[in-house]
Each structure stands twice: as C-alpha cells, then as structure tokens.
C-alpha cells in the first residue's frame, strides 16, 4: 500500500496495519499531502518501516520530483540530483530500497549511483551526514517490482 496526494501517510498507515500489508512510503506524494505535522521524513519512513514484516523483504520507498509545467503529482522525466542528495541526507543509513519513479529510469539510476559513490570518495562525505553507503544500506533500483526476491539492488 502506498501513500499518494489523495491518501496521506497518516491515513494509509492505520489501514495497512489493519490489513497486515506493508506501506511503501512515497516522499514526493508525502510532500504534496503532508501529514504528521513536524515529524521529519526520516521519522515517517521509520513509521512506514514498522509495517514491514520479515516475509516482506527490505523496506521499499519511492523517490521522484515534480515535472515542471505539469499537473501537481506528475513525475519528473529524470532525477533531480539536488533533491535526491537532500533525501539521502534524511534517510541515509536506514535499511531501505529506493525506487526511482521517473521516466528515464536507466539514466537516472546511473546518475544516482554516481552521486552515492561520490559520497564515499575520501573528503567528499561532509560531517554530520547519516549516509552509510559503505554498508550498502541505501540501494537504488530502476525496477517498479515490489517483490524483493526479484528486485536487483543497483
């Protein structure tokens, strides 16, 4: 079950718990329909993570940004690296799979990988960052398949 601009996370979480299904947190749609007041994205991701059981695999979340000039909620053609960098600052270190919801998935995944690799180069990781890429915790994928057993971490 996933939040969107019509169903904020605050509404999706209780329903998912009732049904016994995991919540796929979508950060873009959360920005369009924010819930939980002052809670950080990291805290909301952790709340969604509590719905994931052992048999569900690793928690999945979705990342995208707004396509300029389109209706609110329309996914961008490609990855916005500045927005992705900020997102990694928020959720880095959490054991999650990040699915990019963009039109040019392959190119965007390669750009995201390069950004993540650059954070691991000596002198590039800024103090205070929570990213733990050396432990392979944040994986970026170009697949929209929700079954971990078939999802390839990139």
C-alpha positions as CSV (number, residue, x, y, z in Angstrom):
1,X,0.0,0.0,0.0
2,X,1.4,3.4,-0.9
3,X,0.6,7.0,0.1
4,X,-0.2,9.5,-2.7
5,X,-1.5,13.0,-3.0
6,X,-5.0,11.9,-2.1
7,X,-4.1,9.4,0.7
8,X,-1.5,10.8,3.1
9,X,0.7,8.5,5.1
10,X,-1.3,9.3,8.3
11,X,-4.4,7.7,6.6
12,X,-2.5,4.9,4.9
13,X,-0.6,3.6,8.0
14,X,-3.7,2.6,10.1
15,X,-5.3,0.9,7.1
16,X,-2.2,-1.0,6.3
17,X,-1.8,-2.2,9.8
18,X,-5.5,-3.3,9.8
19,X,-4.9,-5.3,6.6
20,X,-1.5,-6.5,7.6
21,X,0.3,-5.1,4.5
22,X,3.5,-3.1,4.3
23,X,3.4,0.7,3.4
24,X,5.6,1.9,0.6
25,X,6.5,5.4,1.5
26,X,6.5,7.9,-1.4
27,X,8.4,11.0,-0.4
28,X,7.1,13.1,-3.4
29,X,3.5,12.4,-2.7
30,X,4.2,13.0,1.0
31,X,5.3,16.5,0.0
32,X,2.0,17.0,-1.8
33,X,-0.1,15.7,1.1
34,X,2.0,16.1,4.2
35,X,0.9,14.5,7.4
36,X,2.3,14.0,10.9
37,X,3.0,17.7,11.4
38,X,6.5,18.4,12.5
39,X,7.8,14.8,12.0
40,X,10.8,14.5,9.7
41,X,10.8,12.4,6.6
42,X,13.2,10.0,8.4
43,X,10.7,9.5,11.2
44,X,7.8,8.9,8.7
45,X,10.0,6.4,6.8
46,X,10.6,4.6,10.1
47,X,6.9,4.6,10.9
48,X,6.2,3.1,7.5
49,X,9.0,0.6,8.1
50,X,7.2,-0.8,11.1
51,X,4.5,-2.2,8.8
52,X,7.1,-4.4,7.0
53,X,7.4,-7.9,8.3
54,X,10.2,-10.5,8.0
55,X,8.5,-12.1,4.9
56,X,8.1,-8.7,3.2
57,X,11.8,-8.2,2.5
58,X,13.6,-4.9,2.9
59,X,11.5,-1.8,3.2
60,X,10.8,0.0,-0.1
61,X,10.3,3.6,-0.6
62,X,9.7,5.8,-3.7
63,X,11.6,8.9,-4.8
64,X,10.6,11.3,-7.5
65,X,10.0,15.0,-8.0
66,X,7.5,17.3,-9.8
67,X,7.7,17.6,-13.6
68,X,7.8,21.4,-14.2
69,X,4.7,22.7,-16.1
70,X,2.6,19.6,-15.4
71,X,-0.3,19.0,-13.1
72,X,0.7,18.6,-9.4
73,X,1.7,15.0,-8.8
74,X,3.2,14.4,-12.3
75,X,6.6,12.7,-12.0
76,X,9.6,14.3,-13.5
77,X,11.3,13.0,-16.6
78,X,14.6,12.4,-14.7
79,X,16.1,12.5,-11.3
80,X,16.7,15.9,-9.6
81,X,20.1,15.2,-8.0
82,X,19.9,18.1,-5.6
83,X,16.6,16.8,-4.2
84,X,17.9,13.2,-4.2
85,X,21.0,14.4,-2.3
86,X,18.8,16.0,0.4
87,X,16.7,12.9,0.5
88,X,19.7,10.7,1.1
89,X,20.7,13.1,3.9
90,X,17.4,12.4,5.6
91,X,17.1,8.6,5.1
92,X,20.8,7.5,4.7
93,X,21.7,4.7,7.0
94,X,18.3,3.1,7.0
95,X,18.0,-0.3,5.5
96,X,15.7,0.6,2.6
97,X,15.4,0.0,-1.2
98,X,14.8,3.3,-3.0
99,X,12.8,3.0,-6.3
100,X,13.1,6.0,-8.6
101,X,9.8,6.9,-10.2
102,X,11.0,8.8,-13.3
103,X,10.5,8.3,-17.0
104,X,14.2,7.8,-17.9
105,X,14.9,5.2,-15.2
106,X,18.2,3.8,-16.5
107,X,19.9,7.2,-16.9
108,X,18.6,8.4,-13.6
109,X,19.8,5.3,-11.8
110,X,23.3,5.8,-13.2
111,X,23.3,9.4,-12.1
112,X,22.0,8.4,-8.6
113,X,24.7,5.7,-8.3
114,X,27.4,8.2,-9.2
115,X,26.1,10.6,-6.6
116,X,26.1,7.9,-4.0
117,X,29.6,6.8,-5.0
118,X,30.9,10.3,-4.8
119,X,29.8,10.5,-1.2
120,X,32.1,7.6,-0.5
121,X,35.2,9.1,-2.0
122,X,37.7,10.5,0.6
123,X,37.0,14.0,1.5
124,X,33.5,14.1,-0.2
125,X,31.4,12.9,2.8
126,X,30.5,16.0,4.7
127,X,30.5,15.9,8.5
128,X,27.2,15.2,10.1
129,X,25.8,13.1,7.2
130,X,23.9,10.0,8.1
131,X,24.7,8.2,4.8
132,X,26.3,4.8,5.4
133,X,26.9,3.8,1.8
134,X,29.9,1.7,2.7
135,X,27.5,-0.7,4.4
136,X,25.3,-0.8,1.3
137,X,22.2,0.3,3.2
138,X,20.5,2.6,0.7
139,X,20.0,0.7,-2.6
140,X,18.7,2.5,-5.7
141,X,16.8,0.5,-8.3
142,X,15.2,1.2,-11.6
143,X,12.5,-1.5,-11.2
144,X,9.0,-1.0,-10.0
145,X,8.5,-4.6,-8.9
146,X,7.5,-4.8,-5.3
147,X,8.9,-8.2,-4.6
148,X,12.3,-8.1,-3.0
149,X,13.3,-11.5,-4.3
150,X,13.1,-10.2,-7.9
151,X,14.4,-6.7,-7.3
152,X,18.0,-6.1,-8.2
153,X,19.8,-3.6,-6.0
154,X,21.8,-1.2,-8.1
